Amino acid sequence: MGMGTEKIMFPELWLPSNLEEARDIAIRVTPHFGWAAGTTLLRTQWEMGTAPMPRHLISLGQIPDLDTFLEESDRFRIGAFSKLKACADNEVVRNVFPLIGQAIDQISAPSIRNLATLGGNVASGVGDSIPALLVYGGSLQWMTEAGLIEKGLADWLEEWRLGKRDAHEFLTGIYVQIPDSESVANGRMIYFYRKIGRREAFTPSLVTIAFHGKLSKSGEWISLAMAAGGGSGTAMRLTHSENFVRRYPAKELSLTKLTEQIQAEFVTYSDAFASETYRKQTAANLFASELWKELR
């Protein structure tokens, strides 16, 4: 989104009371605006100089129902303005989507989780919750100039990667698929989330991974999903690695070949703290180590 070239010290604050009003304000002040939720990430970016302060700041905190949880027939909706702590403490999240809770528990410090929102973590494009949401078949609801629309999280991340994000759109809700209770009862669940960072809080992760799968009693994969991300890189589903795992019964899976497959597929980056090769190797070794523990 456009911010202008001059340095802004104090943006003009807008407090819309509903989604349509927020959209109309954005159209009126475009391109010099920014959306605000908990603003924990924004404030860090402004202070570090990695993002300019906009002329106009549109806060969505006054809009009702953006912080609610709703269980539908086959999926669960988390309001984009739900605080991270509220998400982690939610009974459905803890019992049905434990990887989301595990990911949130490793985001920054408790004081930040009391203010930061799940929507803000996702809309950043690099949040540590994203790999967990990906393996649960996450999708995103956006308010656009044409009204409310829904996009698959993986599809939106690809748009982000290609620089096609529309600054007028703002996130209103996150959906995750509720696992089928019958298939869960008739099989064995294997899931894990791991984050490697330079320290526990306040710095971007080096690598984050998530795995969610179901094994039949005979050791065949009923379903599985793998995702990896970390740092300022865009998280991704590892669909080719998933297909590789599906080709073998669990006891016959070659973890050595799996690590090679993951390193070939995972798209990441190098910076001053870690090379692209290191991130690839770390992600691959994390998957192999956790699967070895589960399948031995």
C-alpha positions as a printed Julia matrix, in Angstrom:
296×3 Matrix{Float64}:
   0.0     0.0    0.0
   1.19    3.51  -0.67
   2.45    5.54   2.25
   3.91    8.66   0.62
   7.5     9.84   0.8
   7.35   12.24   3.75
   8.02   11.03   7.28
   4.78   10.8    9.29
   5.04   11.28  13.05
   1.37   10.91  14.04
  -1.13    9.34  11.63
  -4.77   10.39  11.52
  -6.76    7.7   13.32
 -10.04    6.38  11.96
 -12.43    4.24  14.06
 -15.07    2.7   11.78
 -18.01    0.98  13.46
 -18.67   -1.65  10.76
 -16.98   -3.44   7.88
 -18.54   -1.35   5.13
 -17.51    1.92   6.79
 -13.94    0.64   7.12
 -13.84   -0.27   3.44
 -15.25    3.13   2.41
 -12.68    5.02   4.51
  -9.87    3.02   2.92
 -11.12    3.88  -0.56
 -11.38    7.55   0.4
  -7.85    7.91   1.82
  -6.07    5.5   -0.5
  -3.17    4.96  -0.99
  -1.78    6.52   2.19
  -3.28    4.31   4.9
  -2.67    1.23   7.01
  -4.96   -1.23   8.8
  -4.54   -1.61  12.55
  -5.45   -4.46  14.89
  -3.35   -5.04  18.0
  -0.53   -3.0   16.3
   2.2    -4.96  18.13
   3.97   -5.84  14.87
   3.32   -2.42  13.32
   4.85   -0.59  16.26
   7.94   -2.78  16.08
   8.27   -2.12  12.35
   7.85    1.64  12.81
  10.42    1.76  15.59
  12.92   -0.3   13.6
  12.33    1.72  10.44
  11.42   -1.37   8.42
   8.02    0.08   7.53
   6.91    3.72   7.2
   4.12    5.13   9.33
   1.05    5.86   7.17
  -0.8     9.17   7.0
  -4.01    7.42   7.97
  -4.43    4.53  10.4
  -7.73    2.67  10.2
  -8.38    0.79  13.43
 -10.8    -2.13  13.21
 -11.08   -2.55  16.97
 -14.56   -0.98  17.21
 -16.17   -3.4   14.76
 -18.29   -6.05  16.55
 -17.91   -9.81  16.08
 -14.39   -9.68  14.68
 -13.07  -11.34  17.84
 -15.59  -14.16  18.17
 -15.27  -17.93  17.73
 -17.91  -19.89  15.8
 -18.16  -23.65  15.32
 -19.89  -24.6   12.07
 -20.83  -28.03  10.72
 -17.42  -28.92   9.28
 -15.17  -26.0   10.16
 -14.29  -23.5   12.87
 -14.17  -19.73  12.46
 -11.76  -17.57  14.45
 -12.41  -13.84  14.27
  -9.38  -12.03  12.89
  -9.34   -9.7   15.91
  -9.2   -12.54  18.42
  -6.26  -11.97  20.74
  -3.56  -14.62  20.55
  -4.05  -15.57  24.2
  -7.8   -15.93  23.73
  -7.17  -18.23  20.76
  -4.71  -20.37  22.69
  -7.12  -20.61  25.65
 -10.16  -21.47  23.54
 -11.43  -24.98  24.31
 -12.02  -25.96  20.67
  -8.61  -24.71  19.61
  -6.9   -26.62  22.42
  -8.8   -29.87  21.88
  -9.39  -29.97  18.12
  -6.59  -27.79  16.71
  -3.72  -28.21  19.19
  -1.06  -27.11  16.7
  -2.57  -23.62  16.61
  -2.31  -23.39  20.38
   1.26  -24.69  20.31
   2.24  -22.15  17.66
   0.68  -19.27  19.58
   2.41  -20.3   22.81
   5.74  -19.72  21.05
   4.92  -16.29  19.64
   6.72  -13.47  21.47
   6.03  -12.93  25.2
   2.79  -13.3   27.25
   2.31   -9.53  27.44
   2.4    -9.32  23.63
   0.01  -12.26  23.22
  -2.5   -10.36  25.37
  -2.57   -7.58  22.75
  -1.62   -9.13  19.41
  -4.32  -10.71  17.24
  -4.32  -13.88  15.19
  -5.43  -11.88  12.17
  -2.44   -9.58  12.53
  -0.08  -12.54  12.76
  -1.55  -14.02   9.59
  -1.9   -10.77   7.63
   1.79  -10.05   8.21
   2.41  -12.85   5.72
   5.21  -14.3    7.88
   3.51  -15.11  11.2
   4.53  -18.25  13.06
   0.89  -19.37  13.26
   0.69  -19.77   9.48
   2.29  -23.27   9.14
  -0.15  -24.6   11.76
  -3.12  -23.04   9.97
  -1.93  -24.44   6.65
  -1.98  -28.05   7.82
  -5.55  -27.58   9.05
  -6.69  -26.49   5.58
  -6.94  -22.85   6.59
  -8.83  -20.26   4.58
  -9.23  -16.5    5.03
 -12.27  -14.24   4.83
 -11.56  -10.75   3.51
 -13.59   -7.58   3.19
 -12.99   -6.28  -0.34
 -14.4    -3.52  -2.53
 -16.86   -6.16  -3.8
 -17.86   -7.36  -0.32
 -16.83  -10.4    1.72
 -14.85  -13.09  -0.11
 -12.97  -16.19   1.02
  -9.55  -17.36  -0.16
  -7.56  -20.45   0.68
  -4.62  -19.55   2.91
  -2.17  -21.27   0.56
  -3.6   -19.33  -2.41
  -3.36  -16.04  -0.55
   0.25  -16.76   0.42
   1.07  -17.33  -3.23
  -0.48  -13.93  -4.04
   1.64  -12.44  -1.26
   4.75  -14.12  -2.67
   4.03  -12.65  -6.12
   3.31   -9.17  -4.77
  -0.37   -9.26  -5.77
  -1.87   -8.39  -2.4
  -4.64   -5.74  -2.55
  -4.09   -3.13   0.15
  -7.81   -2.29   0.29
  -8.71   -5.75   1.56
  -8.66   -6.48   5.28
  -8.9    -9.79   7.07
 -12.11  -10.5    9.0
 -11.89  -14.2    9.85
  -9.83  -17.39   9.69
 -11.42  -20.78   8.98
  -9.93  -24.2    9.73
 -11.37  -27.59   8.82
 -12.72  -29.72  11.67
 -11.27  -33.27  11.38
 -13.79  -36.02  10.71
 -14.5   -37.73  14.04
 -14.97  -41.19  12.5
 -11.62  -41.2   10.71
  -9.92  -39.96  13.87
 -11.48  -42.76  15.91
 -10.47  -45.43  13.38
  -6.88  -44.3   13.0
  -3.93  -42.83  14.8
  -3.3   -39.1   14.81
   0.26  -37.83  14.35
   0.87  -34.13  14.63
   3.62  -31.75  15.72
   4.7   -28.13  15.49
   8.29  -27.03  15.97
   9.96  -23.64  15.93
  13.69  -22.94  15.87
  14.79  -19.4   16.69
  17.77  -17.41  17.84
  16.02  -16.97  21.21
  12.54  -17.57  22.58
  10.95  -14.17  22.03
  11.1   -10.87  20.13
  13.13  -12.2   17.2
  11.84  -13.86  14.03
  12.05  -17.62  13.91
  14.67  -19.27  11.75
  12.4   -22.18  10.83
   8.88  -23.27  11.74
   7.31  -26.57  10.69
   3.93  -28.23  11.16
   2.71  -31.76  10.44
  -0.77  -33.22  10.77
  -1.63  -36.74   9.65
  -3.79  -39.78  10.26
  -2.58  -43.37  10.01
  -4.85  -46.37   9.5
  -4.49  -49.39  11.77
  -2.54  -51.08   8.95
  -0.04  -48.21   8.81
  -1.3   -46.54   5.63
  -1.71  -42.76   5.53
  -5.37  -41.73   5.57
  -4.4   -38.08   5.28
  -1.46  -35.82   5.96
  -0.36  -32.23   5.57
   3.07  -30.65   5.94
   4.04  -26.97   6.04
   7.19  -24.97   6.67
   8.14  -21.32   7.0
  10.09  -19.08   9.31
  11.67  -15.66   9.59
  10.64  -13.24   6.89
  10.05  -16.05   4.41
   6.59  -17.02   3.2
   5.32  -20.3    4.66
   4.2   -23.01   2.26
   2.52  -26.39   2.07
   5.03  -29.07   1.1
   2.72  -30.91  -1.28
   5.45  -32.85  -3.12
   6.86  -34.06   0.19
   3.35  -35.06   1.27
   2.97  -37.13  -1.89
   6.35  -38.76  -1.24
   5.26  -39.81   2.28
   1.93  -41.18   0.99
   3.73  -43.58  -1.33
   4.94  -45.74   1.56
   3.44  -47.45   4.58
   4.67  -45.64   7.69
   7.14  -48.38   8.66
   8.75  -48.35   5.19
   9.23  -44.59   4.9
  12.85  -43.61   4.25
  13.51  -40.55   6.37
  16.82  -39.96   4.58
  15.05  -39.67   1.23
  12.34  -37.57   2.82
  14.89  -35.02   4.03
  16.26  -34.8    0.49
  12.75  -34.24  -0.85
  11.96  -31.51   1.7
  15.21  -29.68   1.0
  14.46  -29.77  -2.72
  10.93  -28.39  -2.25
  11.13  -25.89   0.61
  11.55  -22.34  -0.73
  13.3   -20.09   1.78
  16.04  -17.45   1.88
  19.39  -16.35   3.3
  20.08  -13.46   5.66
  22.75  -12.35   8.13
  21.68  -15.0   10.64
  21.2   -18.15   8.55
  21.79  -19.3    5.0
  19.12  -20.72   2.74
  20.85  -24.1    2.89
  20.85  -24.08   6.7
  17.12  -23.3    6.83
  16.34  -26.06   4.34
  18.44  -28.6    6.24
  16.98  -27.57   9.59
  13.39  -27.89   8.37
  14.08  -31.28   6.8
  15.86  -32.6    9.89
  13.06  -31.4   12.17
  10.46  -33.3   10.14
  12.62  -36.43  10.05
  13.41  -36.3   13.78
   9.78  -35.89  14.82
   8.54  -38.59  12.46
  11.21  -40.96  13.69
   9.94  -40.47  17.25
   6.34  -41.1   16.17
   6.88  -44.05  13.83
   9.63  -46.07  15.48
